[in-house]
């Protein structure tokens, strides 16, 4: 499939999911809630002022952050207009919500102290473009906190080569599941330093990458 076809599938998928995304009836999307405590714990390690949530969806992570740190400035970006529409209904102060492409972030250089990306990265058909954009818009010494799926090499091969075509037929825009070496290569290509990469729980990737100060 082409990058545009992947993105169109993702928009179609999450347009349908937007109204139930944060409900108890969200199905597989309920798994995303398991990421939030680990992201909050990571952010507590260092001070920040401006944070960007890439693939923010309806804003569940931004909601938690806004409640905990109401004086900070938050920006959320998502490819699916319906997701942003639902997020805007929350009327959170100091939260800017934008429809846009995380592979080509529409922000000035050195704009954010922290960027988070939770469970949307496997939908990006041009992952190096995303990492390059991360490097550009992070401030010196800024961090990317990346949460996504990961598996053993054998399981990832099966999922990426055998299961993915059926996922696409089901109307989902998943592109690829990544391992440590994949993420290291993307960091190296963008000029980011990968500070940590962990497999947490059954299939969770927790990675922190930094732009040099």
C-alpha positions as CSV (number, residue, x, y, z in Angstrom):
1,X,0.0,0.0,0.0
2,X,1.0,3.6,-0.5
3,X,1.6,6.0,2.4
4,X,-1.6,7.8,1.4
5,X,-3.6,4.6,1.5
6,X,-2.3,3.8,5.0
7,X,-3.2,7.2,6.2
8,X,-6.7,7.0,4.6
9,X,-7.3,3.7,6.4
10,X,-6.3,5.2,9.7
11,X,-8.5,8.2,9.3
12,X,-11.5,5.9,8.4
13,X,-10.7,3.7,11.4
14,X,-10.5,6.4,14.0
15,X,-13.4,8.5,12.6
16,X,-15.5,5.5,13.5
17,X,-13.8,5.1,16.9
18,X,-13.8,8.8,18.0
19,X,-17.1,8.9,19.8
20,X,-16.4,5.8,21.9
21,X,-12.6,6.1,22.2
22,X,-12.5,6.9,25.9
23,X,-15.6,4.9,26.9
24,X,-15.8,1.5,28.5
25,X,-17.0,0.2,25.1
26,X,-13.8,1.1,23.2
27,X,-12.8,-2.5,22.7
28,X,-9.1,-2.9,21.8
29,X,-8.5,0.8,22.3
30,X,-9.0,0.3,26.0
31,X,-5.5,-1.1,26.0
32,X,-4.1,2.3,25.5
33,X,-5.1,3.3,29.0
34,X,-2.3,1.1,30.3
35,X,0.3,3.4,28.8
36,X,-0.7,6.6,30.6
37,X,0.7,5.8,34.1
38,X,4.1,5.0,32.6
39,X,4.1,8.2,30.6
40,X,3.1,10.3,33.6
41,X,5.9,8.7,35.6
42,X,8.4,9.5,32.9
43,X,7.4,13.1,32.7
44,X,7.8,13.5,36.4
45,X,11.5,13.0,36.1
46,X,12.2,16.4,34.6
47,X,10.6,19.8,34.5
48,X,8.8,20.9,31.3
49,X,6.7,23.8,30.1
50,X,5.5,23.0,26.6
51,X,4.5,19.5,25.6
52,X,3.3,18.0,22.3
53,X,1.1,14.9,22.1
54,X,1.6,13.2,18.7
55,X,-1.4,11.2,17.6
56,X,-3.4,12.6,20.6
57,X,-6.7,11.1,19.5
58,X,-9.5,12.5,21.7
59,X,-7.0,13.8,24.2
60,X,-7.1,11.3,27.1
61,X,-3.4,11.8,27.9
62,X,-3.7,15.6,27.6
63,X,-6.7,15.4,30.0
64,X,-4.6,13.7,32.6
65,X,-1.7,16.0,32.2
66,X,-3.9,19.1,32.2
67,X,-5.4,18.0,35.5
68,X,-2.0,17.3,37.1
69,X,-0.1,20.3,35.7
70,X,-2.8,22.9,34.8
71,X,-0.2,25.7,34.4
72,X,1.7,24.1,31.5
73,X,1.1,24.5,27.8
74,X,-0.1,21.6,25.8
75,X,-0.5,20.9,22.1
76,X,-2.2,17.9,20.5
77,X,-2.0,16.8,16.9
78,X,-3.9,14.1,15.2
79,X,-4.5,13.0,11.5
80,X,-8.2,12.3,12.1
81,X,-10.4,15.5,12.2
82,X,-13.2,13.7,14.2
83,X,-10.7,12.8,16.9
84,X,-9.7,16.5,17.3
85,X,-13.4,17.5,17.1
86,X,-14.2,15.3,20.1
87,X,-11.1,16.4,22.0
88,X,-12.1,20.1,21.6
89,X,-15.4,19.5,23.3
90,X,-13.4,19.2,26.6
91,X,-12.6,23.0,26.4
92,X,-9.3,22.6,28.3
93,X,-7.4,25.8,28.9
94,X,-3.8,26.1,27.7
95,X,-4.5,23.2,25.3
96,X,-4.2,23.7,21.5
97,X,-5.6,21.0,19.3
98,X,-4.6,20.7,15.6
99,X,-5.5,18.4,12.7
100,X,-2.2,17.5,11.1
101,X,0.3,14.9,10.0
102,X,2.9,13.8,12.6
103,X,5.3,13.0,9.8
104,X,5.4,16.6,8.9
105,X,4.8,18.5,12.1
106,X,3.5,22.1,11.5
107,X,5.5,23.7,14.2
108,X,8.5,26.0,14.4
109,X,11.9,24.6,15.3
110,X,12.7,24.2,19.0
111,X,9.1,24.5,20.1
112,X,8.7,21.8,22.7
113,X,10.4,20.5,25.9
114,X,8.7,17.1,25.6
115,X,6.9,15.1,22.9
116,X,4.8,12.0,23.7
117,X,3.5,9.5,21.2
118,X,1.3,6.7,22.6
119,X,0.1,3.9,20.4
120,X,-0.1,5.8,17.1
121,X,3.5,5.3,15.8
122,X,2.7,1.9,14.2
123,X,0.3,3.8,11.9
124,X,3.0,6.0,10.4
125,X,4.1,4.8,6.9
126,X,7.2,7.1,6.9
127,X,8.7,6.6,10.4
128,X,12.0,8.4,9.6
129,X,10.0,11.5,8.6
130,X,8.4,11.4,12.0
131,X,11.7,11.1,13.9
132,X,13.2,13.9,11.8
133,X,10.3,16.1,12.7
134,X,10.7,15.2,16.3
135,X,14.3,16.3,16.2
136,X,13.4,19.6,14.5
137,X,10.6,20.7,16.9
138,X,12.2,19.5,20.1
139,X,14.2,22.1,22.1
140,X,17.9,21.2,22.9
141,X,17.9,18.5,25.7
142,X,14.2,17.8,24.9
143,X,12.7,14.3,25.1
144,X,10.5,12.0,23.1
145,X,8.6,9.5,25.2
146,X,7.4,6.8,22.8
147,X,4.9,4.1,23.7
148,X,3.8,1.5,21.2
149,X,3.6,-2.2,20.6
150,X,6.6,-4.5,20.3
151,X,7.2,-8.2,20.3
152,X,9.9,-10.8,19.9
153,X,11.6,-10.8,16.5
154,X,9.7,-13.9,15.4
155,X,6.3,-12.6,16.5
156,X,7.0,-9.2,14.9
157,X,7.9,-10.9,11.6
158,X,4.6,-12.9,11.6
159,X,2.6,-9.8,12.5
160,X,4.3,-7.6,9.9
161,X,4.2,-10.1,7.0
162,X,1.3,-12.4,7.6
163,X,-1.2,-10.6,9.9
164,X,-1.0,-7.1,8.5
165,X,-2.8,-7.8,5.2
166,X,-5.8,-9.2,7.1
167,X,-5.7,-6.1,9.4
168,X,-5.9,-3.9,6.4
169,X,-8.9,-5.9,5.0
170,X,-10.6,-5.2,8.3
171,X,-10.2,-1.5,7.7
172,X,-7.3,-0.7,10.0
173,X,-4.3,1.4,9.0
174,X,-1.5,-0.4,11.0
175,X,1.8,-0.3,9.2
176,X,4.5,-2.0,11.2
177,X,5.5,-3.2,14.7
178,X,9.1,-2.2,15.7
179,X,11.9,-3.6,17.7
180,X,14.8,-2.1,19.5
181,X,17.1,-2.1,16.5
182,X,14.5,-0.5,14.3
183,X,14.0,2.4,16.8
184,X,17.8,2.8,17.3
185,X,18.2,3.2,13.5
186,X,15.4,5.8,13.3
187,X,17.0,7.7,16.2
188,X,20.4,7.6,14.6
189,X,19.0,8.8,11.3
190,X,17.4,11.8,13.0
191,X,20.3,12.7,15.3
192,X,18.5,11.7,18.5
193,X,20.1,9.8,21.4
194,X,18.1,6.7,22.5
195,X,18.4,6.8,26.2
196,X,16.2,3.8,27.0
197,X,14.3,1.1,25.3
198,X,12.3,-1.4,27.3
199,X,9.7,-4.1,26.6
200,X,7.1,-3.7,29.4
201,X,4.4,-6.2,30.1
202,X,3.1,-8.4,27.3
203,X,3.8,-6.3,24.2
204,X,4.6,-2.7,25.2
205,X,7.5,-0.7,23.9
206,X,8.7,2.2,26.2
207,X,11.4,4.3,24.7
208,X,12.9,7.7,25.7
209,X,15.0,9.5,23.1
210,X,16.7,12.9,23.5
211,X,17.9,15.8,21.4
212,X,21.3,16.8,22.5
213,X,21.6,20.0,24.5
